[in-house]
Amino acid sequence: MWSYRNPVHLQFGLDAFDRCAEFIRQRPYVLLTYDHPLFADLAKRLAEQAGAPLLVIDDVRENPDIDFLRAAAARLHQANRTVEKAPVLVALGGGSVIDSAKCLAAFAGDFARTLDYLEGYSTAFSALPIIAVPTTAGTGSEVTCWATVWDPANQRKLSLSHDLLYPEVALCDPHLGRSLPRSLTIATGLDALSHALESVWNTQRNPLSLHYAEMAAKTILEVLPRLVDDLDNLHLRSRMLQAATCAGLAFSNTRTALAHNISYAITLEQGTAHGIACSFSLPRVLRWAVGHAPDIDESLSRIFAVTVDQLADVGVARLEALLDCLGVSRELADYGLDADGWNHLVMASAQGARGRNFAGQPCME
């Protein structure tokens, strides 16, 4: 017996962003986005269609941390007191923006209660509604119910998770990703590939999550190397966004696994971009995943277009070749690790919340 659930109303297509006002439905809204002229233009376009926002939070940073979220939540909490109807949060940006929106939506911006919840204190959960408008093809946060919160002061990564944090609506518009530079296209694309593969070699997998994961991984393996050399290609952008969303639909039910657990310390200690930190280890993890479950092997063989017997060699080599052609190092030293440090990190990660989802068996260097 298995089950699958995802309640997000997904709208995908060119100019999907222009439907945002329709889904705001004349409610007051708070816009979260980046401090960049492109996003200022999009904010102006939204205001012309939906009216002026109650509040704009346009200083969202990469890997939002507790200090930023506390300050932003205070601004939201204050603005929320000036209206009778609860606002909807419009998250316009990449995973950092959508994750920030989820953190602010929790308890309507009462961040002290959010911190209590993150620390495991039991409390009745509440959340403001969210409209997610992803501008990168990577995190899949538009169709998940959790958000990453970074706590650099304590060298840890926290995960905020609740069913009420699924966005009401996700508006996936390929036009919005055309300005992404090559480096960010690579990092976000590899993040999506990691989501797809990690939902395959996952103890929580089910037939529908495997279906979405296969669709996503096969598309990314084909499209990403072409896209990085043709960044303005709207057709390829559309296919990558669709693949990233499918990967999100897969791991929205499984969560991630070992490669993501490995990545957290590397991002915290080395400042490595998340998509790179969680993908450089994928060839190693793929080798460890092979041979432990027939359905995993069969899914991976379809993704890499090889027989099951070829996965540990040809499949791994194909994944290594992808990283090499994208300029992503597979050398441990480039991530601050030697063999002993790597072995310690792998063993510690295998005991982490995401590492325990891994259906394979890690090996030492």
Secondary structure, DSSP 4 states (H G I P E B T S, - for coil): --------EEEESTTGGGGHHHHHTT--EEEE--SSHHHHHHHHHHHHHH---SEEE----SS-BHHHHHHHHHHHHHHHTT-SSPPEEEEEESHHHHHHHHHHHBGGG-HHHHHHHHTT------B--EEEEE-SSS--GGG-SEEEEEEGGGTEEEEEE-GGGS-SEEEE-GGGGTT--HHHHHHHHHHHHHHHHHHHSBTT--HHHHHHHHHHHHHHHHHHHHHTT-TT-HHHHHHHHHHHHHHHHHHHHH---HHHHHHHHHHHHH---HHHHTTTTHHHHHHHHTTS-HHHHHHHHHHHTS-GGGIIIIIHHHHHHHHHHTT----GGGGT--HHHHHHHHHHHHTSTTGGGB-S-----
